């Protein structure tokens, strides 16, 4: 809007200043304030990521591949077929003759005699080197003879038991050696002692393979326990003898008192076995 101009005479200089200030000049519009620029977004600084150390892989040792075995070369020669042996049936026969000779021989004779004289065993043990005497364990004195190879038990009453000889001649030689030993300690035997056979042991073969299991069932008076002893015990009552029988045909005869009785007992044994065929 235009403001009318007033005279400035009466107002003086002050009026002039005011008029000059509010003269024809139009009031200036206030300059709009400039908008402050929007703050720039802060750049987000990425946080440092902690790197976890990777586990070192274990070294695996690879096994070397096995070399394949070379294929066998073809055999030019034809292979002969080997027939398998047919299994044998278990033998059930009591005896099987082998064709060997039937033989038996004396291996030990046990005799006894009486010297009819008291024997000082302690003095005999202290004087002779080939003796053993321990009265706390056994009341008899043991004397060993080198030739013939025999042993004897001597008691203070004068009784003597001699074993180890294989013939009656060797038995008589052994008794004579014992009498000679007693003379060394001042004891003289004036009589010829009477020798009695107590047992005669013989061994041999009957020429037969024996099935001991079958014999134990078919024969009387037998004992057979293979877990404890490999032989069968057979008591032949008619001959008053006892036999040890083994599967290979070997036998041991004991209980007889003469060589003739041994052979008779062996014959009876063979006859009884042959009846079981």
Secondary structure as GFF3:
##gff-version 3
##sequence-region A 1 277
A	DSSP	alpha_helix	12	21	.	.	.	ID=ss1
A	DSSP	beta_strand	95	97	.	.	.	ID=ss2
A	DSSP	beta_strand	103	114	.	.	.	ID=ss3
A	DSSP	alpha_helix	121	127	.	.	.	ID=ss4
A	DSSP	beta_strand	131	133	.	.	.	ID=ss5
A	DSSP	beta_strand	141	145	.	.	.	ID=ss6
A	DSSP	beta_strand	150	154	.	.	.	ID=ss7
A	DSSP	beta_strand	159	165	.	.	.	ID=ss8
A	DSSP	alpha_helix	168	183	.	.	.	ID=ss9
A	DSSP	beta_strand	196	205	.	.	.	ID=ss10
A	DSSP	beta_strand	208	210	.	.	.	ID=ss11
A	DSSP	alpha_helix	212	218	.	.	.	ID=ss12
A	DSSP	beta_strand	222	223	.	.	.	ID=ss13
A	DSSP	beta_strand	232	236	.	.	.	ID=ss14
A	DSSP	three_ten_helix	237	239	.	.	.	ID=ss15
A	DSSP	beta_strand	241	245	.	.	.	ID=ss16
A	DSSP	beta_strand	250	256	.	.	.	ID=ss17
A	DSSP	alpha_helix	259	274	.	.	.	ID=ss18
###
